[in-house]
Amino acid sequence: MRQFTHLDQSGKATMVDVSAKAETVRTATAQGRIKVNQDIFQAIAAQRAKKGDVFAVARVAGIMAAKRTSDLIPLCHTVGLTDVQVDFHLCRESWEVEAVCTAKCVGKTGVEMEALTGVSVALLTIYDMCKAMGHDMVIGPVCLLEKNGGKSGRYRREERQL
């Protein structure tokens, strides 16, 4: 079993030293959903939300959050992101909005946390943009779909749909 990398020999929290690692292209994609009621779903789909364009605001929020991940998650390295994409899909059969965030960099550490943070904040922003229409929304699950690069190589979640 692998050891926790954020603990030193005495069990104290520590930042992982990545100075000896090679710089490689690294990508990660995370996915999450928010379940809303029918009225909220229809308002989002028709772009009739009272606060404005839900997807435009949530996309910018997700990108900004990915860029600030190291400010939010203790022990995360600051990563020089080269690209962040946030996309949304309407799931009409379940009144859910799916958000997908892909982060990319050339660096010594991965961007999984950036993708997960980006998708989480995008979903939280959808909640914020729609809460005037009701609070009965549920966020989750959120998961890593795929990551590439680094010593551990490629990871791909077997089941794409949550």
C-alpha positions in Angstrom: 0.0 0.0 0.0 1.3 3.5 -0.9 2.2 5.9 1.8 0.6 9.3 2.2 2.9 11.8 0.5 1.8 14.8 2.6 3.2 13.3 5.8 6.8 13.4 6.9 8.6 10.6 8.9 7.1 11.8 12.2 3.5 12.1 10.8 3.5 15.9 10.4 1.8 17.5 7.4 4.3 18.6 4.7 4.4 19.8 1.2 5.7 17.3 -1.3 9.1 18.2 -2.7 8.8 18.0 -6.5 12.1 19.6 -7.3 13.6 16.4 -8.7 10.7 15.6 -10.9 10.8 16.2 -14.7 8.5 18.7 -16.3 5.9 17.1 -18.5 2.6 18.0 -20.1 -0.1 17.2 -17.5 -3.8 17.3 -18.0 -6.8 16.4 -15.8 -10.5 16.3 -16.4 -13.1 16.4 -13.6 -16.9 16.1 -13.8 -19.8 17.0 -11.5 -23.5 17.6 -11.5 -26.1 19.7 -9.9 -29.6 18.5 -9.6 -32.3 21.3 -9.8 -36.0 21.4 -9.9 -37.9 21.6 -13.2 -38.5 25.4 -13.0 -34.8 26.1 -12.4 -33.8 23.7 -15.1 -36.1 25.4 -17.6 -34.8 28.8 -16.6 -31.2 27.7 -17.1 -31.9 26.1 -20.4 -33.9 29.1 -21.7 -31.3 31.5 -20.3 -34.0 33.2 -18.1 -32.2 33.1 -14.7 -32.7 36.4 -12.8 -29.0 37.0 -12.3 -28.0 36.6 -15.9 -26.2 34.0 -18.1 -25.7 31.1 -15.7 -23.2 29.3 -17.8 -21.1 32.3 -18.7 -20.7 33.3 -15.0 -20.1 29.7 -13.9 -17.5 29.1 -16.6 -15.5 32.2 -15.5 -15.8 31.2 -11.9 -14.6 27.6 -12.6 -11.6 29.0 -14.5 -10.7 31.5 -11.8 -11.0 28.8 -9.1 -8.7 26.4 -11.0 -6.1 29.2 -11.2 -6.4 29.8 -7.4 -6.4 26.2 -6.2 -3.2 26.5 -4.2 -4.8 29.3 -2.2 -7.7 27.1 -1.3 -6.3 23.6 -0.8 -3.5 23.3 1.9 -0.2 21.8 0.6 -1.1 22.2 -3.1 1.7 23.5 -5.2 1.1 26.6 -7.3 0.8 25.4 -10.8 1.3 27.5 -13.9 -1.8 26.5 -15.8 -1.6 26.7 -19.6 -5.2 26.0 -20.3 -8.5 25.6 -18.4 -11.8 24.6 -20.1 -15.2 24.5 -18.4 -18.1 23.1 -20.3 -21.7 22.3 -19.4 -24.3 19.8 -20.6 -28.0 19.8 -19.8 -29.3 16.4 -18.7 -33.0 16.9 -19.5 -34.2 13.5 -18.3 -32.9 14.1 -14.8 -33.1 17.9 -14.5 -29.3 18.0 -13.9 -26.5 20.2 -15.2 -23.2 18.4 -15.8 -20.1 20.5 -15.5 -16.7 19.3 -16.9 -13.4 21.0 -16.2 -10.1 20.2 -17.9 -6.9 21.8 -16.7 -3.5 21.6 -18.4 0.0 22.6 -17.6 3.7 21.9 -18.3 5.1 21.2 -14.9 6.4 18.9 -12.1 3.1 18.1 -10.5 -0.4 17.2 -11.7 -3.5 19.3 -12.1 -6.1 17.0 -10.7 -6.9 19.4 -7.8 -7.2 22.3 -10.3 -9.8 20.4 -12.4 -11.7 19.2 -9.3 -11.7 22.7 -7.8 -12.8 24.3 -11.1 -15.7 21.9 -11.6 -16.8 22.3 -7.9 -16.8 26.1 -8.0 -18.6 26.1 -11.4 -21.3 24.0 -9.7 -21.4 26.2 -6.6 -21.8 29.3 -8.9 -24.8 27.7 -10.7 -26.3 27.2 -7.2 -25.6 30.9 -6.4 -27.0 32.1 -9.7 -30.2 30.1 -9.3 -30.9 30.3 -5.5 -33.4 33.1 -5.9 -35.6 30.6 -7.7 -35.3 28.0 -5.0 -32.9 26.2 -2.7 -33.8 22.6 -3.5 -30.6 21.9 -5.5 -28.1 19.1 -4.8 -24.5 19.2 -5.9 -22.6 16.0 -6.5 -21.1 13.6 -7.1 -17.9 15.2 -8.3 -15.1 13.0 -9.5 -11.8 12.8 -11.5 -12.5 11.4 -15.0 -9.0 11.3 -16.3 -5.5 12.5 -15.8 -2.4 12.3 -18.0 1.3 13.0 -17.4 3.9 12.5 -14.7 5.5 9.4 -13.3 2.2 7.6 -12.7 1.1 8.2 -16.3 -2.5 7.9 -17.3 -5.6 7.3 -15.2 -9.0 7.0 -16.7 -12.2 6.4 -14.7 -13.9 3.3 -15.9 -17.4 4.7 -15.6 -17.9 8.2 -17.2 -21.4 8.9 -16.2 -22.1 9.7 -12.6 
